[in-house]
């Protein structure tokens, strides 16, 4: 089992006036961002990310979102470069660069290659389309996002693996010279991970390329189903998917008892799901963003998230988050691993409005009391 420490870098200081807002995305005014408090928040979050290596996490993960209080990380490569300089052994995972939002995806190829060389080959490159709000933020047509995503992926991978210079004449991108310096240290290129909310096309596309597939923010019943689809797609492409190719990202909180854990995590989990994630459904899934088949799959899994108020009991009850004593969290994660076949756990020990000291304590309890018990655990799917 490999463990990834993942951080969303949320803004933890929404005030009571936010209750009158429709969403923390796209239209929530940046007048509510206090740069002085923001400097303190960044300092705390960056220290948590660096500390994850000391605690024994195999990788440290960052991601990309724009114009939202949900996450203060519009450029994951900026944060990743900081982590490259401040860490020594942990992998640095970008989950991921939203390539369709770039007019020049070769910048992603260059930046990731630079970090891979400087880090001694520690980069994991994630590619994402960017969720629906990003297309409002950039006033881009969401119906073209899948084509742009796949062409940008092909361009970046070819730029890493094919000696240049060569010409690229695509539908969305045209370059007279493709010849990025430097090239990645890892050959033929850094590992590629694909975070997803369960699109059938994405599952098949990732399996076809042997990429690691990560399901994000979904009740466990969906995780088990999506991982079954991924294993089936891998078999259709002539191989058996390994556990490490399948991952699940979720908030986890460990307390001294089940009851105290719920009490301690409640305000921060409900802040995340009832305030930071809040959005009208068309903001997250604008027309044209999903195919008909994917819309059925994704909306069945995610339609309630951010549109209906929820409680920590509901979130914990459907294993959208896992909270409890170390014994309870370990047991429940082991059961989920056995049922789904996953071999990569992408954990969010800090979530919502959780303050620094509480987040660090949670990190330490997870690392000391949960991770050792699961480190050598192999899913029942593979026994």
N, C-alpha and C positions, 0 to 999 in steps of 0.2 A: 504494500500500500504506500503510495506517495502522497504527501501532504503539502498543499499549497496555501500560503497565507494571502488572502485577497482583501483589498481595501477599496471601498467606493469613494472615500474622502467626502462624506456628506457634510452639508452645512448644518451645525447642530443648534443654531440660535434663532429659529423661527419664533416670532412672538405671537401673542394671542390674536392679533389682527389678521393673521394668515387664515383663520377659519373662514373668512369671507372670500377667500380666493378660490378659483376653480381648480388651480393646479400649481405645482412648484416648477413646472416646465414651460418653456417658450415665452410666456407672457408675464411671469412673476418678476416684478421690477428689480433690477440690480441695485436700485437705491437701498434695498434691504441688506446688501452686503457691506459689512463694516471691514475695511482693509486692515485696521489695527487688530481687531479680533481675528480676522482671517490669517494674519501672520502667525498668531499664537496657535491657531488650529492646524495650519500647515506644519509648524514645528513639531507639534504633538503627533500628527499622523505620520510624518516622515520618520520620527524616532520609533514609532511602532513598527513600521515596515522594516527598518534596519534591525530592530530587536528580534524580529521573526527568524533571522538567520541564526542568531545566538541560541534561540530556543530549539533549533533543529528542524525547522520547516525546510522541505526540499526545494521549494520555489517561492518567490514573492511575486504577486500578480497585481497589475494595475490595468486600468481601462479608460475608455474615452466617452465623455458625454459633453454636451454643449448647452449653454444658456439655461442652467437649472441648478436649484439648490440641492438636488439629489446627489450630485457629485461634482467636486471642485477640481476636475481633472480633464480639461478640454484637450490637453496634449499629453497622452501617456508616455510619449518618447522623452519628454522633459523629465518626468518623474523617474522613468526607467534609467535615464542617464545618471541621475543623482544616485540611484541605488547601485549602479555599476561601480561608481566611485567609492561608495561607502560599504560595500560588502566584498566578500572574498570567495565564497564557495557556492552560495545558493544560486539556483537558476533565477533569471529575471524573465517573467512571463508577461507579455503584453496581450491582454484579453479584451479587446484587441484594437488594432488600428482600423478605423472605419474608412476603408479605402474608397468607396464610391463617393465620399464627400470631397475627395481630393481631385483637383484638375491635373495634378502632377504626381501620380502614385510612385514614380521613380524616387521621389523624396523619401518615401517609406523604405524602399530598397536600400537607399544610401544610409539612412539613419540607423536602421536595424543592423546593417553590415558593419557600420562604424562601432556600434555598441558590442557586437559579437566579437570583433577583433580586440577591442580594448579590454573586454571582460575575460578574455581567454576562452571564448566559446561557451558562454553561459546563457545566451538569449533563447527564449521560446517566442516564436512569432505567431500571434493570433490575428486572424482576419475576421472582421465583422462587416455587415452591411450598414450598421448604425440603425437604431430603432426609429420608429416613426417620427418622434419629435424632432430628430435631427433634420428631417427633410422640410419641416416647417421652419426651423432655425435658419437653414441655408437657402430657403425658397427654391428647392430642387424638386423635380418630378419623381415621386416615389416609385412610379411604374417603371422607371429605367434603372432602379437601384440594383436589381439582381444582375442585369446585363453588365452594368458598370463594375459591380463587385467581382464577377467572374473574369472579366477582361483584365481588370487591375491585378487580380491574383495571378493570372497567366503571365502578364507582363513582368511582374516582380520576380516570380520564380524563374522565368526564362532569363531575366537580367542577371540572376545569381548563378545560373548554371550554363549559360551559353556565352562563349567568348565574344566580346564586342570589338569594335562597334558593329551594330546591325540596325536596320531600319524596322520600325514598328508601325504598321498601318492597320489600326483596328477601327471598330465602329465608334468608339468613344475617345480613344487616345491615339495620337499620332506623334511619333518622334523620328526625326531624321537620324539621330544617333542615340543608340542605347548602349552605354559603355560605362556603367557606374564604377567608380573607385571609392572606397576599397570594395573587395569581395568579402563575403563572410568567412570566418575561420572554420566554422562547422561545414562539412561537405556532405552532400551537395549543397545543403542550405540548413539553416536552423530548423528545429522541429516546428511544425505548424499545428496549431490547435484552433479548433472552430467552436466558439461559444454559440449557442442557439437556444431558442425557446421552443424548439420542436418541429420546425418546418420539415415536412417529408422530403422536399427537394434537397434541403441542406444535409439531412441525415444520409441520403444516398450519395450525394456529392462528396461528403467527407469520407465515407466508407470506401468509395471508389479509389480515393487517393491515399488511403491508409492514414488519414489524419486523426488526431485525438479529437473526440467529440465531447463537448462540455455542455450539459444542460444547466440553465441558470434560473433561479427564482421560480421554482414550480413545486407543487405538492409531490410527495414521493410517488404516489400512484402513477403520475405521468412519467417520472424518471424511469421506473421499471418498464413501462411500455415503450418509451423511446429507445432505451438500451436494447430491448429485444429487437426493435426495428433495425437498429444499427448492426447488431450481430447478424441478422438475416441478410442485410445489404452486403456485409463483408463476405458472407458465404457465396452470395451471388457473384462476387468479384473474385472468388477462388481462394479465399483464406479465412482463417478463424481470427476474429478480433481478440487482441490481448486485453486483460483488465486495464492496463495502463492507458489504453486508447479510449477509455470511457470514464467520464468524470461528472461530478455533480457539485454545483456551487450553492451554498446555503449558509445562513447565519447559525451559529452555534454558541450556546452559553452554558457554562458549567458553574454551579454553585455548590455550597456545602450540603444542601438537601434539595429535593425536587421543589419543595414549597418556597424556600428562600431564593432559588434560581428564578422561579416565575416572578416573584415579587421584585427582584433586582432588575430583571431584564424587561419587565412589562413596559415602562414608559418609553424605552428606547426602541423596542420592537414595534409598538403601536405608533410611535412617531414616524418610523420608517414607512410602514405600510399604509397608515391613514393620512399622513401629511406629505412626506417626500415622494411617495409613489403616486399620489392622487393625480388623476387626469381623466378628462373625457375620453371615451374609447376611440373616437376618430383621431385624437392626437397621437395615440400610440400606434394605431393601425390605420393610417390614412388610406383612402381609396387608391387601389393599384399597387399597394405595398406587398400584399399577399396574393398568391394564386388562389383559386377557388378551393382546391384541395387543402392547401396549407392553412387557409383561413379557417376551415372547419376544425382542423387539428389544433391550431394555436388558440383560437377563440374558445374552444372547449376547455383548454387547459388554463387560460389566462384571463378570460373575460371578466371575472370578478375582481381581479387584482387591480387596486387603484380606483375602482368605481364604487365599491361598497366598503363601508367601515367594517373593521374586523377586530377581534380581540386576540390577545396572546394565546388564550386557550384554544381558539380556532386554528391559529397558525401552527401551534405545537401539535394539535390533535391530528392534522393532516400531514404532519412532518414537512411543512414548508419551512419551518425552522425546527431545531431540536434543542430543547432546554431541559436541564435537570441536574442532578448530582453527577459526579464523574461516572459512577456505576451505571446510572440510567442512560446517560449520553452514550457511553461505550456500548451498552447492550443494544440500544436502538440503532446506532450506526452500523453495528455488526449485522443486525437483521436486515437493514437496507442494503448493505453490501452483498449479503448472501442472496437476496432476492433479485437484485439488479445486475450483478456482475461487475460493478464499477471497481476500478483500482486506483482512481485518482480522486481525492477529496479536496475540494476547493472551499476552504472555510473562511467565514467572515466573523472573527471574534469581536470586532468593533462594528456596530451598526447603529443607525439612527443618531440619537442625541447622546449616546453613551460617552461619559467623560473619560479623560485620559487614564486616570488611575484605575478605574473600573475595567477599562478595556485591557490594560496591561495585565491586571490580575487574571482576567479571563484567558488571555493568551497563555499565561504561565500554567494555569490549571489544565488547559487543553494539552499543552506540550508535556506536562509532567504526569498527568493522570489518565489521559485518553490515548494519545498517540502511541505510547509504548505498548499498550494492550492491543492495538490494531495493526501495528507496523508489519507483522508477519502473517496477518490474517489473509487467507485466500478465499474468495467468494465460493459459495457452494456451487455456483454455476460452473466453476472450473475444477472442481475436485473429482 
